[in-house]
Amino acid sequence: MSRQVVQTDSAPKAIGPYSQAIVANGFAFCSGQIPLDPASGNVVEGGVEAQTHQVLRNLSAVLQAAGTDLAHVVKTTVFLQSMGDFAAMNAVYGTYFTQNPPGRSTVEVARLPRNALVEIEAIAALP
């Protein structure tokens, strides 16, 4: 099995012993992205809507570096600090996955890194 590590400066650097993504067997397996601004390294302000936009921009950058894009995502997992933010997150999420959206799981968690409100991981097919 070939296995390629994906790293891009267009998304936040990994803040632990993991890769931004791994490409293997025709798929990109993207680690969870939190709403860090890649330039400053700070969590973006503005609530779950602004954070969801940043997370999906970060995820898009990782996917692009892996040779794919959001249109090829087959599965996402969304982690929310509060399920009370589901509707707001979902409204933003839907603007990125407008046609043939991927499978998705959404779970509420006690806490996310850097006290983020949302984190999203994805698996995408390579075109």
C-alpha positions in Angstrom: 0.0 0.0 0.0 1.3 3.4 -0.9 0.9 6.1 1.7 1.6 9.8 1.2 1.7 12.4 3.9 -0.1 15.7 3.0 1.1 19.0 4.4 0.2 22.5 3.3 0.9 25.9 4.7 -2.5 27.0 3.5 -4.1 25.3 6.5 -3.0 25.3 10.1 0.0 23.1 11.0 -0.8 19.9 12.9 -0.7 20.7 16.7 0.3 17.2 17.6 1.8 14.0 16.3 -0.5 13.6 13.3 -0.6 14.6 9.6 -3.0 17.1 8.0 -4.1 14.2 5.8 -2.9 10.9 4.4 -3.5 9.8 0.8 -3.8 6.0 0.5 -5.6 3.6 -1.9 -7.3 6.4 -3.9 -8.6 8.3 -0.9 -7.5 11.3 1.1 -8.1 10.8 4.9 -8.2 14.3 6.4 -7.6 14.9 10.1 -10.1 17.1 11.9 -9.8 20.8 11.2 -10.6 23.3 13.8 -11.2 27.1 13.1 -7.6 28.3 13.3 -6.5 31.1 11.0 -3.5 29.6 9.2 -1.6 32.9 9.2 -2.1 33.8 12.9 -2.6 30.4 14.4 -5.5 31.9 16.4 -9.1 30.6 16.6 -11.4 32.9 14.6 -14.0 34.8 16.4 -17.6 35.3 15.5 -19.4 32.2 16.8 -20.1 28.8 15.2 -21.0 30.3 11.8 -17.6 32.0 11.4 -15.8 29.0 12.9 -17.6 26.6 10.5 -16.5 28.7 7.5 -12.9 28.7 8.7 -12.9 25.0 9.3 -14.2 24.3 5.8 -11.7 26.7 4.2 -9.0 24.8 6.1 -10.4 21.5 5.0 -10.5 22.7 1.4 -6.9 23.7 1.5 -5.8 20.3 2.9 -7.9 18.5 0.2 -6.4 20.7 -2.5 -2.9 19.7 -1.3 -4.0 16.1 -1.4 -5.1 16.5 -5.1 -8.9 16.5 -4.5 -11.6 18.9 -3.3 -14.9 19.2 -1.4 -16.9 17.9 -4.4 -15.1 14.5 -3.9 -15.7 14.2 -0.2 -17.6 10.9 0.6 -17.8 11.2 4.4 -17.5 13.8 7.1 -17.6 13.7 10.8 -18.6 17.0 12.6 -17.8 17.5 16.2 -19.8 20.2 18.0 -19.1 21.6 21.4 -22.9 22.1 21.7 -25.6 20.4 19.7 -27.4 23.7 20.2 -25.2 25.0 17.4 -26.3 22.3 15.0 -28.7 24.5 12.9 -26.2 27.3 12.5 -23.4 24.9 11.6 -25.6 23.1 9.2 -26.7 26.2 7.4 -23.0 27.1 6.7 -22.0 23.5 6.0 -24.8 23.3 3.3 -23.3 26.2 1.4 -20.1 24.1 0.8 -21.9 20.9 0.0 -24.6 22.0 -2.4 -24.9 19.0 -4.7 -24.7 15.3 -3.8 -23.5 16.0 -0.2 -21.3 13.4 1.5 -22.4 11.0 4.2 -22.0 12.7 7.6 -22.1 12.0 11.3 -22.5 14.9 13.8 -21.7 14.4 17.5 -21.6 16.6 20.5 -18.4 16.5 22.5 -17.4 17.8 25.9 -14.5 19.9 24.6 -12.5 20.5 21.4 -8.9 21.6 21.0 -8.3 25.4 21.7 -11.9 25.5 22.9 -13.2 25.5 19.3 -16.9 25.3 18.8 -16.6 23.0 15.8 -14.2 20.5 14.2 -14.7 18.6 10.9 -12.8 15.6 9.5 -13.3 14.2 6.0 -12.6 11.3 3.7 -12.4 12.2 0.0 -11.9 10.2 -3.2 -9.1 11.2 -5.5 -10.4 12.3 -8.9 
